[in-house]
Amino acid sequence: MADYSCSIDIDAAPTVVFEHLVTADGLLAWMGQHAEVDPTPGGRFVLDVNGAAIRGAYLTVDPPNRVVVSWGMAGSEEFPPGSSRVEFTLTPNGSGTRLDLTHTELPDAQRPGYATGWSHFLAILAERASGPSSAARSSTASMRAAPDHGRGPT
């Protein structure tokens, strides 16, 4: 199993970024085409992203600081619903937010795709959460991937 971690600075308050993690409209603003969420511990987390049926549950919801969801793919034996965990930690950073993401328990073969996907989607989150003038500010968003420390393929 592999882990993936990265961070991004977002030009929006933690409360704004948090809403993009716990509401269907917020999630769909940056990732996916369909979402059904119940952001309470044990609550449903359903997200369809480019044909992938992501299924899991909210494990921790600590407004506006932290969200942890279980994550997997419907119909997958290798990566079944709820088999991995995604943790979003939000920290005030000046007038914005630092988002630290950690995705644990990924099947080794899935890690490269998720590293690419998280980088892509978090950049969109930074743009969308920053608001209407985000195009000018999106260039200030910075993404940093954490070293893998040999826990998965590179």
C-alpha positions in Angstrom: 0.0 0.0 0.0 1.1 3.5 -0.7 0.6 7.0 0.7 0.5 10.4 -1.0 0.8 13.8 0.6 0.8 17.3 -0.8 0.0 20.9 0.2 -1.4 23.9 -1.5 -1.9 27.6 -0.5 -5.3 28.9 -1.3 -6.3 32.6 -1.4 -9.5 32.0 0.6 -10.5 31.7 4.2 -10.6 28.2 5.8 -14.4 28.5 6.1 -14.7 28.9 2.4 -12.3 26.0 1.6 -14.0 23.8 4.2 -17.4 24.3 2.4 -15.8 23.0 -0.8 -15.1 19.7 1.1 -18.4 19.1 2.8 -21.2 20.3 0.4 -22.2 18.7 -3.0 -22.1 22.1 -4.7 -18.7 22.9 -3.2 -17.2 19.5 -4.3 -18.6 19.8 -7.8 -17.1 23.2 -8.2 -13.6 21.6 -8.3 -14.0 17.8 -8.8 -16.6 15.5 -10.2 -19.9 15.4 -12.0 -22.1 14.1 -9.2 -22.0 14.2 -5.5 -24.1 13.0 -2.5 -22.7 13.9 0.9 -23.7 13.8 4.5 -20.8 15.5 6.3 -21.2 13.9 9.6 -19.1 11.1 11.1 -20.3 7.9 9.3 -22.2 10.0 6.8 -22.3 9.1 3.1 -19.5 10.3 0.7 -20.4 9.7 -3.0 -18.5 11.4 -5.8 -18.4 10.5 -9.4 -15.2 11.8 -11.1 -14.7 11.3 -14.8 -16.4 7.9 -14.8 -14.9 6.7 -11.5 -17.5 6.0 -8.8 -15.8 7.1 -5.6 -17.6 5.7 -2.5 -16.8 6.1 1.2 -17.9 7.9 4.3 -17.0 11.0 6.3 -14.9 9.9 9.2 -14.0 13.2 10.8 -15.6 16.6 10.3 -14.0 19.4 12.3 -15.2 22.8 10.9 -13.2 24.6 9.5 -10.0 22.7 10.3 -10.1 19.1 9.2 -12.1 16.6 7.1 -11.3 12.9 6.8 -13.1 10.6 4.4 -12.8 7.0 3.5 -12.3 6.5 -0.2 -12.5 3.7 -2.8 -14.1 2.8 -6.1 -17.4 1.1 -6.5 -17.0 -2.3 -8.2 -13.3 -2.5 -7.6 -11.8 -5.6 -5.9 -8.3 -3.9 -5.7 -9.6 -0.6 -4.4 -13.1 -1.2 -2.9 -15.2 1.6 -1.4 -13.8 2.9 1.9 -10.5 1.1 1.6 -8.3 4.2 1.7 -8.4 7.5 3.7 -8.1 11.1 2.5 -7.4 13.7 5.1 -7.7 17.4 4.4 -6.2 19.7 7.1 -6.9 23.5 6.7 -4.6 26.0 8.4 -5.0 29.8 8.3 -2.1 31.2 6.3 -2.1 35.0 6.2 -5.4 36.0 4.5 -5.7 32.5 3.0 -5.5 28.8 3.8 -2.9 26.1 3.6 -4.5 22.8 2.7 -2.5 19.7 3.5 -3.8 16.5 1.9 -2.8 13.0 2.9 -4.2 10.0 1.0 -3.2 6.8 2.8 -3.7 3.1 2.0 -3.7 3.5 -1.8 -3.0 0.4 -3.8 0.6 0.7 -5.1 -0.6 0.7 -8.7 -3.0 3.6 -8.0 -0.5 6.0 -6.4 0.9 7.6 -9.7 -2.6 8.4 -11.0 -3.7 9.8 -7.7 -0.6 12.0 -7.4 -1.4 13.5 -10.8 -5.1 13.7 -10.1 -4.7 15.4 -6.7 -2.3 18.0 -8.1 -4.8 18.7 -10.9 -7.9 18.9 -8.8 -6.4 20.9 -5.9 -5.2 23.6 -8.4 -8.8 23.8 -9.5 -10.0 24.0 -5.9 -7.6 26.9 -5.3 -8.9 28.7 -8.3 -12.6 28.1 -7.5 -12.4 28.8 -3.8 -10.6 32.1 -4.4 -13.7 33.6 -6.1 -14.4 35.6 -9.2 -11.0 37.2 -9.4 -9.3 33.9 -9.0 -7.7 33.9 -12.4 -5.3 36.6 -11.3 -4.7 34.9 -8.0 -4.4 31.3 -9.2 -0.8 32.0 -10.2 -0.1 32.6 -6.5 -1.3 29.1 -5.5 1.6 26.9 -4.9 1.6 23.1 -4.8 4.2 21.0 -2.9 4.2 17.3 -3.0 5.7 15.6 0.0 8.5 13.0 -0.5 7.2 9.5 -0.9 9.9 8.0 1.4 9.7 4.7 -0.6 6.1 4.0 0.3 4.9 3.6 -3.2 5.9 3.9 -6.9 7.2 7.2 -8.1 
